[in-house]
Amino acid sequence: MRDAGHHVEVVAPEGSGTWMNGLNEGLDMHPTPPFSRHLNRGTANRWARGKSFDVLWIRDRADLAFAGHASQALGAALIMQQAMQIPSAKNAPWHVRRYRRVDAWVCGLEHLRRECLERTPLEADQCHVLPLPLDDRWFTTPSLDRHQAQTALGLHLSDDTLLVGTVGRLDPGKGQQTAVRALAMLPKHVHWLFVGNNTVNNGIDERAALEALSHDLGVAERVHFLAAREDVLPVYDALDAFGMTSHAETIGTVTLEAMARKVPVLGTDAGGTSELLAEGRGLLCSPRNPEALAAAVRSMMSEEPGVLNARTEHGRLYAERCRPGHLIPAWEELIGGVVESRRKA
């Protein structure tokens, strides 16, 4: 939005990932005010004093109370960009007050919009579907040769190896153990790469659990681990297929990244993955089902090259909708509409 000519300021906890990314992008950064649910109104009024914004844009439902008061104090439109699922109905009186202050609620997928309408007081004309953005580099960076990419990652695999991979934190809910169990049912030339670190602060060493399971099933030499890394483009270029194994992923940015890099995708038929891979953009299988995942890998392995290429091209075209050149005009239209409505109110 800044590159499109808008003035953007970011309010985030000092030292957080958002804070550091904003600094790296040269944005105007302000530390989060010290608010709590008991002090939101007064803190919001003090924070808004002397400020002038047309739009307050948030991404966490936990910020709704504060942002609602702040947008009223500023006379600004309030836009919420939903990043997580809504697990239960929000129909208490305080929910109604908070959601009533929202001018536009933006969902990354249609299934999230349906969920929002079912579980919140929001009306249909408040809920909009706009995909999550992917930087142009996902589309414009030349692909590495598969073996060149594998070597760059420190993987030394034989020419006949078929490498399936996942990217993301290691966590019981992400289904990596299902992937290891599926691998044990597949031919020996199939390997699996996990790129990511353990989930922080949940007390579970999932990597250790995955390593132990790999040894127990006799596939330890076919399972590879890499720590989380900033530059994951070579990871996708190294893969023959990408596996989204989560039990229920909200959206799955990594799935979109794989599609943008034209990597065949195998995914669980749950959450946002079902929508992303619909209409032949990928192969779906039931979650928590190693037999079904193994069958999906075998199905992909047996596909004619023309069929596989058509599938990945279909996925790439879908991911194109996430490029800034497509999204910025849609966001500007949405923002312009809510600001104009606010001014007329």
N, C-alpha and C positions, 0 to 999 in steps of 0.2 A: 504493500500500500504506500510505503514511503517512496519507492521507485516510481509509483504512478502519480506522484506529486502531492501526496497527502502528508500533513505533519503528524508524526506518530510519537507518542511518549509511552513508555512501559513502566508499570508499577509492579514490582516483584520483590520477594525476599532477597535481601542483599546476600550475595555469595551463592545463590541457587543456580541451577542449570539455566533457567530462563534469564537470570541476571547476567551470567557470563556470556551467554549467546547474544544478548542485547548489546553488551559492551563490544563484543567482537564485530557486530554489525554496525557499530557506530550510532546506535539509537540513543535518544534521550532517556536515561534511566532514573527512576526514583524508588527509594526503598519503600516497602509496604508499611503503611501506618500501623501502629501497635493497637489493633482493634481486637475485640472479642465479641461474642454474640450478645453480651450484656451492654456493650459500649458502642455498638455500631452507629446509632443515629448521631450522637454527639461527635464521635470521632469522624464520621463521614462529613458532617457539616464543617468541622474545623479543617479537614483535609481539602474540601472543595473551595474554601475561602480563597479568593483571588485567582482561581483557575477558570479557564474557559475551554470547554470541549463540546463538540457537536455529538460525539458518540463515546460511550463507555463500553468497551468490548471485553468480556470476561470468558474464561474457559473452565471454571471450576464451580460446580453448584454450591460449594461451601462459601463462595464469595457472594452469593445472591443477596443475602440480607444487607451486607455493607454496600454492595454496588447499587442496590435499589435505593437506599437512602442517599448515596452519593450522586446518582443520576438525577434524583429529584432536586437536590441542592444545586446541581450544575445546570438544570434545565436541559439535560442531554438525553439522547435516546440510549436505551440499554439493550445491548445485543449479547446473547449468550451463545457461545459455540460449544456444543456438547461433545465431550471427548470420551465419556464413559457411559455405560448402560445405567438405566434407572431401575434398581432392583425391586422396588415396592411402590405402592400408590402414594402420591403426595397430595392428600386431601384434607389435612388438618387445617384449622383456620389460619395458622401462621404460614402454611404453604400457599394458601390462596392469596394472602397479602403479598408474599414475596414474588410469586409467579405473575401476579397481576401487573407488577411494575415492569415486566419484560416487554420490550417493543418487538423484538424478533428473536426467535430461538432457531439456531442453525444446527442441523444434523448432518453428519457425514454420509449417511446412507438412508435409504427409504425405510428400512426396518426400524431404525432408531426413531424416525419421525412417527411411525405407527405406535411405537412404545411410548413416546412422549405424549401423544394424544390420549392414549389409554390410561396413563398413570399420573398425569399432571392436570392442573386446571387450564392449561393453555388451549386456545382455539386453533382451528385448522389454518386460519389466515396468518397466525403468528409463527407457524412452524415451516421452515424452509429446508431444502436439501441442497447442500453444496459440498462437494468432495473435499477431503483433506488435500492440502497442497503438496506437490513434489517439485523440488528444485529442477530447473532445466537440465542440470548436469546429468540427471538420471537418463535423459534422452539423448544428450549431445556428446557425452564422453564416449570416444571410440571403445568398443569392446576389445578386451584382451583375448588372445587365443586361449582356449580352455586350459591346455597344459601349461602355458606361460603363466596364467593366473594362479594355477595350483602351485607352481614352483615359487611364485612370488609370496604365497602364503606359507611356504615351508612344507608343503605337502609333496611327497615324492611317490606318486602312484603309477602303476603300470598303465599302458595305453588302453587296455580293455576295461579299466575300472569305470563303473558308472557311479557317479558321486551325487547323492541326494544330500540336501543341507537345510538347516533351519538357522534363523538369526533371531536372537532375542534372549532375554534373561532366562536362566535355568530355574525352573519352578515346577512343582508337581502339577499345577493347573495348566501348564503349557504343553503337556502331552509328550515330553521327550522320552519318557519311559515306554510309552506306546510305540514310538519310533524304533527304539532299541529292540523291543520284542518283535516288531515287524521285520526288522533286519535279519533276525535269526531265522526267519522263514524264507528268506530270499537267497538267490544264488551268491556264491562267494565273491564274485566280482563286483557286487553292489556294496558300497561303503556309505557311511553317514557322517556328515560334518555338523558339529554343534558350535555356533559362534555366539558367545555371551558369557556373562558372569552370573553367579548365584543371586537370587533376589535378596536385597539387603534387609536386614532386621526381621526376617521371619523365622530365624533359628534353624533353618534347614540347609544342609550342605547337599544340594541336589546334584552337583557335579560328582561328589563322592558316591552318591547313590547310583548314578548312571554308570560310573566306572565299575562299581561292584556288580551291577546287573549285567553289564557287558561281559565281564569275566565269567559270571555264572552261566551265561548263555553261549559262551564260546565264541563271541564276536568282537572281543576287545581289539584285535588287530584291524578290524574294519570300522571302528568308531574313532573319530578324530575330534579333538577339542581345540578351539582357539578362544582367547579372551576377547571380550568386547573391544571394538576398535572404532576409531572415528571414520576411517575410510573403508566402507564395506563394499564399494563397487567391485573390487577384485574378487570378493567372496561370491557374488552372484555370477560373475563371469567364469568362475571356476566350476560351477555346478552344472550337472545334466538335468537336475530337477530340484525344485524347491518344495519343502514339506511344511505346510501350516498345520501343526498337530494340536493346537490349543483346544481345550474342551469347549470353550465358547468365547471367541475373540470379538471384542466390540466392533472394531473395524479391521485392523490389521494392516498398518502402514507397510510392514515388511512384505506383505503379499503384493501390494501395489508396486513396491520397489522391484520385486521379482518380475512382475508383469511388464514394467517399464523396460527391464533389461532383456525381455523376451526369453525368460526362463520358464519352462513348463512347470505348472503349479499343481500340486496335490494338496487338497485341504479337507478339513473336517466339515461336515455338513451341519454347522452350528454357528450362531451369531452372525457377524458381518461377513464371514468367509462364504457362507451360502450365497449371499447376494453378489459378492465380488466375482465368484467363479461360475455364476449362472450363465445360461445360454451358451455353454460350450467353451467358456474361457479357461476352464481348468477341470480337473477330475475331483469329484467329491466322494468322501467316504464317511461312515459313521464315526463319531468320536469315541475315544477309549476302546477302540476295536483294532488290535494289531493285525488280525486276519484281514480285515477290510482294507487297512492301509497297505499291507503287503500286496493284496490283490490289485490295488490302484497302481502301485509301482510296476507290477508285472504287466498290467494293461498298457501303461505308458510305454514300457519297453517293447511291446509288440506292435505298437502303432506304426503305420506307414509314415515315412518322413514327411510326405505332403500333408497328411492329416495333422501331424504334430506341429508343423510349421504354421498351418492355418490356425491352430488353437492358440499358439503363442502370439501370432499377429493380431488375433481377435482380442487377446488380453492387452497387448500393447496399445491398441486403439482405445480401449476402455481407460487405461491409465493416462492416456493423453488428456483426458478431461481434467486431470489434476494439475496440469501445467499452469504457471502463473498467467500466461497469455490468455488462457480460457477462463480462469477463475477471477482475475482482477475485474474485468467488466461486469461479471455477475455480482461480485461483492459491491462494486460501486453502484449498481442499480438498486441492490437491496438497501444499502446504507442511505443512498439518496432518497429512497421512498420513505424510510422510517424517520429520517430527519425532517422531511417535508411534512409528514403527518404530524409530527411532534410540534412543528411550528404553527400548523393550522389549528391544533387543539386548543 
